[in-house]
Amino acid sequence: MERCVVTARVLIIAGSDSGGGAGIQADIKAVTMLGGHAMTAVTAITAQNTLGVQAVHPVPTDMVIAQIDSVVADIGVDAVKIGMIGSAATAAAVAERLTRPDLAPAAVVFDPVMVATSGSLLADDATIAAFRALLGRAMVATPNLPELDALGGEEAVLAHGCSLLVKGGHGEGETVIDRLLETGEGEVARWEAPRIDTTSTHGTGCTLASAIATGLAQGMPLEPAVARARDFVRLALMGAPGLGSGHGPMGQQFVRNDGLFTGPALNQITLPANDYAVSVAFYKQMGLSQIVDSPGNGYARFAAANGVTLSIHVSPSRLREGLGEGISNGTSPPPTPPASGRGEDGVVTYLESGALDAWVAHLARRGVQFEQMPKDEQWGWREARLTDPAGNRLCLYQAGEYRRYPPWRI
């Protein structure tokens, strides 16, 4: 007998991207990497690559609805992500289908796709006008700034009763600001982060919306679902493989062991070292990729192919004595490198959670003694510290992109 595993079921209603960068291809990758089961109702077949969209073939509305009916009848749906809709008729039919009892409980994330990253038009005026029915069914809409303007602005979208995530990727400046708005309340959450310098941005909107839908399907409230989805998108941008000559695809497949889930992930360990240069050379020989190099602090970090990291740390006493090849008392350390464990010798094991504070509070209520409650450290991690019954040091932490992609990454 097959084991029954509770898996979030996400229905993607969107177009296909032959280049694999956006559309249902990006959606499937995001849902899968975040632990959901992706299903699709394809609204259009496109011929496109990183340079643009060469051809679009809308799928007949009846066939779109047939795909929805098929998966609902057998597998069921916990959340729906809507992207490129194909035509005004399909938009109206999908909106009506989503109101029926078998889909009424499903959370709906609507990404009102109008123009591809390359600039190609993916929705005509009639289709954009038909978006109103979909906004009325959505839990949250996720337009970029040009799409928001085309929909009439913030108040016009909120008037439909859905939440609104205003994405700031198309804005000016070196800081990207995303804002979550609720009807009658205005802005309820805001996220700010440095803009990532990359041309591999094809599929960012699709990926974000599908990641949000996966979180909602897994039972997350909207704000944490958005926060996790943003982390996923940023990590996928940083891990982009650099394919194509234009706006390349993201690297959803390289978002690994990055603490995006509530449960603990064992994804970092710090080992003591006596000789910085010798230890660095050893772990490179082992096949790990060095991502942090701070000889002045006696600290280096390495990444494995599965995204797990390992670091070495020469003790402060050995640094003061000038021991270790490549280390001297006169070496000036970078201003913000992470340390292995507040300067102690020995091994430190790191367990990461996307909900660190809630996890630590849960453990503390059950009698677990902490030496340090969650605290924001200068290297961008939030950490709590304790020892196990045998005296082994543990760090419970939340780092997001800063574990594998700190500002001082090589």
C-alpha angles and dihedrals in degrees: 000000000000118000112245112229120188104236127174109247114215122187113205117203105188148103128283121249112207090202092058094231103106139003122048091340092062090041094054092048093051095046092046096048090051093052102259133124112245123212126177144213103188113215099181141006114225133190103215144137137177091295099055149291114302100179141003126201113186116217112234113262093239090057092050091053091045090057090051092047091049097056095038093053095053113019105022130221132251098177138006128215117197121197130150104011101191103217144007090253091054091047091054094045094048092048090052092046092053091059095061118106096253091059101027094096093052118105111236125212112192119199103185098214111196107147130025121235087257090058098255116145113246101172131041126215094267092053092048089051089052090056089085091079091052092048088055091057098040126101089206137004120210109197124162117232097272091046091049090054091050089053092054101262136282099311092048092055095042089051088073090064098247128120117253129220107196106204116210101198092108092050127102128259138044094284122074113212121196119187130196114209131188129200110265094004105064118205112012100167138016133191125195126187138157114272112255112234103229141115091210094097101122108130100016094130094045092048094048094049093047091047090052091049090051091053091049090048088053090055100259119146114248100257096052089043090055092046092052092044091053090052090050093051093048092049090048090051091051091049096047111142095222098239125167134015098269135031099348130208123269125246103247089150091063096057096106134155092350101142095252093141132073094238120080120272120202098217109134137047130174120211127194118248134196100193116033099200095044092050093047091051091048096054092045087053088052088061100256120137116235111230102167126041116183109151091166088065094035089240132132131163130203135194128218125213091261093055097257114135134213128190137192126212131191109213119253090242092058090046090053090050090051092239123154129057112279094017127105136166089249095058111117112217122222112263098249115026116142118247125219099243116333092298102304125135121242140052122319119194118204126209116188129204132180087220101043099157094049091047094050092046089051091051094045091053087056095053104266109149117223127199089199127019118215109307133170109243127206092249092063099260125118108220143185121187136207143142129242122235090272093053097256112149119240131187119200108198151157118218110151111187093352094078096066099012109040117164089254095052114140 
